[in-house]
């Protein structure tokens, strides 16, 4: 598959899912500590989220940093915008910002 086609898939995933995390593993079985921390913070909000396991999608894992401008995983997108990675997600969860952001996204969905 061409680089352009993969990037189009990524953009479509981001556009079609109000809350989307690109992670290593799945929400029920994260495969790295950073993904586990991020998903725990997200699950605590009770908001529905979509995910892409980048370990099972190497082409997406390779191209996503070029699309998002973020070099590491996990990557959280809310309403098409990159929120950030594990540290940002857990900091936002601690301050209450994450809950508010996700509730607004869910209402808008």
ABEGO torsion letter per residue (X at the ends): XBAAAAAAAAAAAAAABABBBBBBEBAABBABAAAAAAAAAAAAAGBBBBBBBAAABAAAAAAAAAAAGBABOBBBBBGGBBAEBAAAAAAAAAAGAAAAAAAAAAAAX
